[in-house]
Amino acid sequence: RVARFAADRRTEIGSLPVAYLVDKLETNDDSTNYWIFTPEGLRRILKRSNWRIAAMMTRGATESDPASACGDERAYCFLKSAYRQIEFLQGVHPPEPGDWRWTGRKFSVRIWRSPLDQASSSISLFIPDITVSSLGPVTVSASVNGTDLPAIVLGHPGVHEMPIPPHLFIQGSARVDFALDRALPPDEIDQRERGLVLPSLNADVD
């Protein structure tokens, strides 16, 4: 169920990416109801939870609200996961709490996708503040199934996206070999070489 007006049926909320928290028995006298999203709110939470909307339609009231029987509007979505499966091949350390991993200065991964899926893809590379403050900008070189990509420079902490051209996938997968120009060396706290941080799952570019 979605709503374009608040429960007062006067306050328009349909264009905002929000949700209405219903009272205990406000909707159908059913205490298991909690959140009624606006259509834009539904799109936003699907995007944030890494679903791609292939198609979306609504049926029911055109001036919908979250509570009344006459204001009932339903959204129907056909969704595709925006995640790509990543296989860690070499140079990637075991997972840390939170399911992220440090890499070495050189590392390789394989990204899997449907051969019929021609949407743009990318891999998320996170560079921590300690790396930038200790080493300065880090240059990342990469090749996909043997084809070199343009190098990128990570000059500030945070997540950076490296695009993976769809035509470089072979039979649904792309082996990506990375090389960094510098990495944190082993020290008394961590005996590993540490380059970048990778998530265990990777989401598509929009």
Summary of the structure (lengths in Angstrom):
residues: 206
radius of gyration: 22.6
end to end distance: 25.4
largest distance: 66.9
contacts: 572
relative contact order: 0.17
helix: 10%
strand: 48%
